[in-house]
Amino acid sequence: MDKLNTKHLMFIIWGTSIVAMKTYPNVFIINGGRDSWISVIIASILIFLYFIYILYICKKNSCYNMDEIYHKAIGKTMGDIFLILFILSLIVSLMESASVESNAIHVNLLQETPTWFFLLFILMPAIYVTKKGTRAITIVVIIGISLIMVAGIILAVLTAPYKKYNYLLPIMANGVTQSFILSVIKALGCYSGIAACIPFLSNVCHKPKIIKHSIIAILIVIQMEIFANIGLLTTFSLVRVLGINYPKLIQTQLVSYFSFIEGGEFFVMLQMVGGWFIKYVLVLNAILILIKRLSFFNKYTIYIITLLVFIFSYFLSAKVVLLYKFLNIYVYFSVISLILIPTIIFSIFYFKTKINSRTFTLK
């Protein structure tokens, strides 16, 4: 059964868009400073408009197949080229997921264990879940996201006493600077994983409520990211945040009640490990959906992609400095390839369809 409903789509949206910004916020905090929570708000508005605009075009034209939209917009040959570019961008997103998760565990928990060991425990289960089909993927995503959200609520309560909101002051002391604009772009890049939801749209049945449920899902993501970013800035000073590779993990180490309850790390590791695994599985399946439609798929495709991801992720995750250099480039790359280019092509499709329908009406 390959069909999904709009409530399943909500979990797919959560699975692809939540974890990146929570794991490596330093990428945009270094540019936005204490005002980075404002850059997150602006980026959140932009990603909201982006995804709802994509859904509006699909619903308006009753067409949810990404390959069909690309071909109608820019022709068969160019459509295939840009679809391949989109697929390659998603493969880079797989490298992001595998590298960040394995490096985070290595740096914060098991420093004596090599990163390739963690990579195997991400990539191999992902193949197993994927080959079991849509039902298995849906079950894993729903259970995983539900546990992650519960963990997030518990963490918000546990860390509340340690927050000092005066760390946010003064607000926008330097106004809108070039550095602040870069912070917005980078924060938008952290949201770009939501583009992996587009290939799933054609598998969604009962589409009349697709925009309504997507709006609810994205608004939940937005409030989570804004409060998470404010939480980090108010827990640490700006200088301290920028000195930590994965500040969310360190934030939870502060939790201590009655001198013996210290379990904050458990909740954030559940969020991180589960969140990146879910994102990896969803992005991998988005790639396979597109490859099947381009007729490139064979029984070895998933293994070839996995091997490629393993090789690159092994080198990226080996050193945290190298990984952050990659992430700083990746956020810009993903804004262009996963957000800007699809928006342009969907817009071309929309206006072409609109012009053709008017011409047909006049005839």
N, C-alpha and C positions, 0 to 999 in steps of 0.2 A: 504494500500500500504506500504510494508515493504522495498521497494528498495530505495537505495540512489545512487547519482552519486558522482563522484570524487570531485566535487566542494563542495558538502555537507560534504564530508570527511574533507576538509580543515577547515570548521567551527568546526567540531568535534575535530580536532587536537587543534585548538585555544582554544576551550572551556575546554579541559581537561588539558592543559599544561601551560597556562599563569598565572593564578591567584595566585597560591601557592607562587611562588618566590617573587611576588610583595607584598604579604601581610605580610609574616613573614621572611624577609631576614636576621634578626638577628641570626637565627639558624646557618647560615654558615658564616656570617660576624664576629661573635665572634671568629672563628677560622682563617679566612683569613685576618682579619684586613683591612687595607687600600688596600690590594692586592686582596680582595675578588672579585673584578670585573674581575680579571684574572682567578680566579677559576671558575667564571660563564662562561667565554669563553671556558675553557677546558671542563667543564660539558656540555656546549652546543654542542661542537664537538662530545662528546661521545654519547649524546642522539640522535643527528643527525645520526651518524653511526648505532646506535642501531635500530632505527625505519626503516631506509632505508634498513638495512640488513634483518629485518623481512619481509619487503615488497618484497625484491629481492627473498627471499626463496619462498614466496607464489607465486610470479609471475613465477618463474623458474619452479615450479612444478604444476602450475595451480591449486593450492589448497589454499583456503582462510578460510576454516573452522578450527577454533582453536581446537575443540574437535577431529576432524579427524587427524590433525597434531600430537597432543599429543598421540593419540592411536597408530598411525603408528610408532611414534618415540620410545615409551617406553612400549607399550602394553596396553591392555584394562584396567586392574586393576590399574597399576601405572599411566596410563594416567588420569583415573578418580580421583585418589588421588591428583595429581598435579593440575588438573582443579579445584577441590574443594579448594585446597590451594590458587589458584589464585582468586577464588570467595571470599574467606574469606579475602584476602588482599584487594580486592575492597570494601568489607563491612567496613573494617577499614578506607579506603579512604573516604567512606561516613561519618564516624564519624569525620574524619578530616574536611571535608567540613562543616558539620552542626555545629561543635564545634567552629571552627575559626570564621565563619560568625556571630554566635550569640554572642560570646564573644567580638568580635571587635565592634559590635554595642552597646553592653552593656557598654564596657569600654569607648568608645569615644563619644557616643551620648546620650543614654538613661540609665544612671546609676541606676535610680530608678526602672527601669523595669527589672524583673527577666529574666534570659536567657531562661528558659523553654518557655516563651511567644514567644520569637524569634524563637525558635526551631519549634514550631507549625506552624509559618508562613513560614517556609522553607519546612518542611516535608509534610504538607498537600497539598500545591499547587503542590509539586513534584509528589505526587500520582495522583492528578487530571490530570496533563499534561501527565504523563506516560500512564495512562489508556485511554487517547484520541488517542494514537497511534503515529506512526512514523511521519505522516504529522504535527501533532501539535508540536511534539518535534522539528522537523526541523525548523518550523516557529519561535518558541521561541528562539532557538539557533541562528538562522541567525539574527533576530532582536536584540537580546541581545548582541551578539558579535559585530555587526555593531555599536551599540551605545557605547559600551565599547571602541572600537578602536577610534571612534571620540573623546570621552572624553579623551583618552590617548594623542591624538595629541594636543588637546586644553591645557591640563595640561603641556605638554612639552614646549609649547610656553609661558604659563603664568609663569612657574617656572624658565625659562632660566636666567633671570637677577639675581637670588639669588644664582647661583652656582659659587663656587670658586675652580678651577681645581688644585690649589696648594695643596689642601687637599689630593690629590692622591700621592704626593711625600713624600719620595723617593719610587720609584717603586721596589718591590722585594728586599728590603734592607737586609732581612735575608735569601734570597735564598729560595729554595724548602725545607720546613721543614715538620715535621709530622703534625703539625697543619694546614699547607696549604693543604696538601693531604686530611685531614679530611674535610676541607672546600669544596674541589672539590666533595667529596663523598656526602656531605650534599646537595650541590647545585644540584647534579645529582638526589638526592632523591626528591627535590622540583619539578623536571621535570617528575617524575615517573608516574604522572597521565596520561601521553600520552599512557601508556599501555592499558588503558581502550578503546582505539580506536581499538585494535586488534579484539575483538568480532564483531565489526561493519563491518569488511572487507568483510565478506561473503555476506552482504546485499548490497554491492556496485556493481552497474551494470556499463557496459562500462569501464572495468578495464584497457585497454591499457594505459590510461593517469594517472593511479593511483600513480605511482612513481613521475612523473613530478609535479603533483599538490601537492603531499605530501612534496616534496622538497621545493616548493614555500612557503607552509604553515609553515613548520618548520623554514625556514630562517627568515620569518617574526617574529615568536615567539622569535627566538634567538636575533635578533636585538632589539626587545622590551625589553627583559630581561637585556641585556648588558647595554643599555642606561638607563634603570630604575635604575639599581644598581649603575652605575656611577653617576647618578643624585642624589641619596641619599647621597653617599659619598662626593660629591662636595657641597651639600647643608649644611650638618652638618659636624662637626668634627667627627672622629671615636668614641671618647668617648661619644659624644652626641647621636649618632645613637644607640649605645649599651644601652643607658639609656631609650630608647623609645620602648614600646611594639609593636606598629604598626607605624613605622616611616613614611610611605607613607602618612598617614592621617595628621600627624603633619606637614609634608613638605608643604602640600597644604594650611595650615593655614597662611603661609607667604604671600600668594598672596594678593596684595592690589594695585589697580590702581586708580589714581585720588581721593584718600582718601575715596572712597565709594564702589568701586567694590571689593567685597570679596566673591567669590563663589567657591573657589578651593575645599572645602570640598564636595560640591555637586557632582563634577565630580569623585572624588576618591571613594565616597560612592556608586556611580553608578557602578563603576568598581568592587568594592568589593562585594556589595550585589548581583549585577547581575552576576558577574563572578563565585562566589561560588554556587549560585543557579543553574546556567547552568552546572557547573561541577557535582553537585550532581545529577541532572537529567540524564546526560549522563552516569555517573558511575552506577547509579541505573539500567538504561536500558541495559548496558553492562552485569551486573549481571544477569538480567532476560533472556537475550539471551542465556547465558551459561547454566543457570538452566533449561531452556526449552530443550536444547539439551541433558542434562543429565537425562531428564525425571523426575526431582524432582518438577516440577512446578505444582502449583494448584492455585485456585483463592484467597487463603489467603496468598500466598508467599510474595507479596509486603507489606502486612500489618505486617507480622511477622518481615520482615527485618526492616521496619520503626520503629516498637516498640523497637526492639533491638538497633537500632541506637539512638533512642530518649533517652533510659535509660542510655547508656554509654555517649552520648554527654551531657546529663544533668549534670553529675558529672564532665566531662572534662572541660566544658565551665564555670563552677561556679567560678573557680579561675584561673587567668591568669598564675600564677606560675605553677600550675598543668598542664595546657594546654601546656605550653612551654616544660615541662618535657616530656610530651607525644610526642610532635612534634620532639624533639631531638632524641627520640627512633624511631619514625615513619619514619624519613628520611632514617635511616640505614635499617630498616625493608623493606621499599618499594624498595630500591636499590636491595636487595637480592630477594624478592618475585615477584616484578613486572618487573625487568630488567634482573638481572643475570640468574635466573632460566628459564624464557621463552627463553632467548638467547641460553642457553645450550640445551634445548629441541628442539628448532627450528633447531639448528645446527645438532643435532643427526638425526632429520628427513631429513635434506638436504643430509647428507652423506649416510644415509641408502638408500634413494631413488636413489642417484647417483650410489651406489654399486649395487643395484638391477637392475638398468637399464643397467649397463655394463654387468652384468651376463646374463641378458635376451638377449642382443645383441650378446654375444659370443655363446649362445645356438642356 
